[in-house]
C-alpha cells in the first residue's frame, strides 16, 4: 500500500495488484447522517443521489453512467452514518475513465432545481419501502431507539418528514461544509502505478475546493437502559430485534465483540441451534455487530409466531445470560474465529471492496492492515468474550422492538 497527501489536502492511497484485469476507485467523503442538523436529517442521503443527476459535461444520470457501464463497469455510491462513499470498478485499462467520471460529478454537479424535485420522490420511495418491509422497519426502529442518546440516532436513510422539506440550499450547504479536498480520501486498487494514480487525481480534482476541513466530535456511547417498542403493521410474523449499545472502532473491545457476534450468529450458530432447532420458537435468527467510530451496537434479529414472541424473547435473554455466566467452549471459540477469518477475507476479495475498505478506514482514522486485524481476532480469549458480554450485554437493560400483526 502506498499513500500520498496532495498539496490541496486530498489523500491518495493505492494497492498495486500486478496482472489484475479489474481496477477499482473509491472516494470517501467524511460527513454522514450523524453530522447533520436534526432539522434536515436526510440531506446526506439526498446529497448522494444528487451527484448522479448532471454536470455541464454530462447533463443526465444516463450520461454519467454510460462511460462506465458501456465498458462493462459499475458505478455507485452509499451513505452511512459517518460518510458518503463513491466507487467504480471497470477493466484495468479503463481506470482513467473512472477518475474522469467521479471527479466530474464530485467537482461539477449542478444540483439543478428540477432534478432536486425529481430525486426527492426517489428518496421518499426508498424510505417508504422500509415501511412495507416489517424486518427493515423493525431494524430502523431499533437503531433509532438504541442510539436515542447519541448522534447515531440520525439514520443514513434519512427521515421522511425532513426529506419532504429539505431545500436545494440545504443540500448546497452540506456540500460546501464536507466536500472539501482535505476531507477526501481516494483509494485505487488494480494493476496501477501509485505515482501515475497520484498525477491523475491531482489533475482531475484540481478545482476541488481547498479549505479548512470540518471537525468531528466524539460522543460518549449511551448507557444501556431498558426500552421497548411494540408496533402493529399487519405483519403475519413477529419481527423481533433485541440489542445493546456497545463499543465502536475506537475501543479494543471491538475484537472480542466481533468474535462474540460470530459465535452467537453465523459462525457458531448458538442462537439458531437453541431457539430455532431445539425449541422451535423462531423461524429465523441472525445477529449483527455495527461499528461506528465511537459507538457500536450488538443486535439479535428473529422472526417468530406472534403468539410465541414473548417466549422467544425470554429464551434469547436466557442465552445472553448463559454467555455472561459461562465461557465459550474451546471448539466454539475456534469456530467463531475461523468464521471471522474466512468471512473477512472473502469480503475483501474484490478490488472494489479493498478500495472501499482503504478509503473509509483511512478517512475515519481506523484503517488496519488485514493481517494485523486478524492477529487481534486470533488473540481473543474465552475470558475476553465473557468480559465484554458482562460489560455490555445487560439482560435487564436492553432495547427491544417487536413488529407484528
Rosetta blueprint (number, residue, H / E / L):
1 X L
2 X E
3 X E
4 X E
5 X E
6 X L
7 X L
8 X L
9 X L
10 X L
11 X E
12 X E
13 X E
14 X E
15 X E
16 X E
17 X L
18 X L
19 X L
20 X L
21 X L
22 X E
23 X E
24 X E
25 X E
26 X E
27 X E
28 X E
29 X E
30 X E
31 X L
32 X L
33 X H
34 X H
35 X H
36 X L
37 X L
38 X H
39 X H
40 X H
41 X L
42 X L
43 X H
44 X H
45 X H
46 X H
47 X H
48 X H
49 X H
50 X H
51 X L
52 X L
53 X L
54 X L
55 X E
56 X L
57 X L
58 X L
59 X L
60 X L
61 X H
62 X H
63 X H
64 X H
65 X H
66 X H
67 X H
68 X H
69 X H
70 X L
71 X L
72 X L
73 X L
74 X E
75 X E
76 X E
77 X E
78 X E
79 X E
80 X L
81 X L
82 X L
83 X E
84 X E
85 X E
86 X E
87 X E
88 X E
89 X E
90 X E
91 X E
92 X H
93 X H
94 X H
95 X H
96 X H
97 X H
98 X H
99 X H
100 X H
101 X H
102 X H
103 X H
104 X H
105 X H
106 X H
107 X H
108 X H
109 X E
110 X L
111 X L
112 X L
113 X H
114 X H
115 X H
116 X H
117 X H
118 X H
119 X H
120 X H
121 X H
122 X H
123 X H
124 X H
125 X H
126 X H
127 X H
128 X H
129 X H
130 X H
131 X H
132 X L
133 X L
134 X H
135 X H
136 X H
137 X H
138 X H
139 X H
140 X H
141 X H
142 X H
143 X H
144 X H
145 X H
146 X H
147 X L
148 X L
149 X L
150 X L
151 X H
152 X H
153 X H
154 X L
155 X L
156 X L
157 X L
158 X L
159 X L
160 X H
161 X H
162 X H
163 X H
164 X H
165 X H
166 X L
167 X L
168 X H
169 X H
170 X H
171 X H
172 X H
173 X H
174 X H
175 X H
176 X H
177 X H
178 X H
179 X L
180 X L
181 X H
182 X H
183 X H
184 X E
185 X E
186 X E
187 X E
188 X E
189 X E
190 X E
191 X L
192 X L
193 X L
194 X H
195 X H
196 X H
197 X H
198 X H
199 X H
200 X H
201 X H
202 X H
203 X H
204 X H
205 X L
206 X L
207 X L
208 X L
209 X L
210 X L
211 X L
212 X L
213 X L
214 X L
215 X L
216 X L
217 X L
218 X L
219 X L
220 X L
221 X L
222 X L
223 X L
224 X L
225 X L
226 X L
227 X E
228 X E
229 X E
230 X E
231 X E
232 X E
233 X L
234 X L
235 X L
236 X L
237 X E
238 X E
239 X E
240 X E
241 X E
242 X E
243 X E
244 X E
245 X E
246 X E
247 X L
248 X L
249 X L
250 X L
251 X L
252 X L
253 X H
254 X H
255 X H
256 X H
257 X H
258 X H
259 X H
260 X H
261 X H
262 X H
263 X H
264 X H
265 X L
266 X L
267 X L
268 X L
269 X L
270 X H
271 X H
272 X H
273 X H
274 X H
275 X H
276 X H
277 X H
278 X H
279 X L
280 X L
281 X L
282 X L
283 X L
284 X E
285 X E
286 X E
287 X E
288 X E
289 X E
290 X E
291 X E
292 X L
293 X L
294 X L
295 X L
296 X E
297 X E
298 X E
299 X E
300 X E
301 X E
302 X E
303 X E
304 X E
305 X E
306 X H
307 X H
308 X H
309 X H
310 X H
311 X H
312 X H
313 X H
314 X H
315 X H
316 X H
317 X H
318 X H
319 X H
320 X H
321 X H
322 X H
323 X H
324 X H
325 X H
326 X L
327 X L
328 X L
329 X L
330 X H
331 X H
332 X H
333 X H
334 X H
335 X H
336 X H
337 X H
338 X H
339 X H
340 X H
341 X H
342 X H
343 X H
344 X H
345 X H
346 X H
347 X H
348 X L
349 X L
350 X L
351 X H
352 X H
353 X H
354 X H
355 X H
356 X H
357 X H
358 X H
359 X H
360 X H
361 X H
362 X H
363 X H
364 X H
365 X L
366 X L
367 X L
368 X L
369 X L
370 X H
371 X H
372 X H
373 X H
374 X H
375 X H
376 X H
377 X H
378 X H
379 X L
380 X L
381 X L
382 X H
383 X H
384 X H
385 X H
386 X H
387 X H
388 X H
389 X H
390 X H
391 X H
392 X H
393 X L
394 X L
395 X L
396 X L
397 X L
398 X L
399 X E
400 X E
401 X E
402 X E
403 X E
404 X E
405 X L
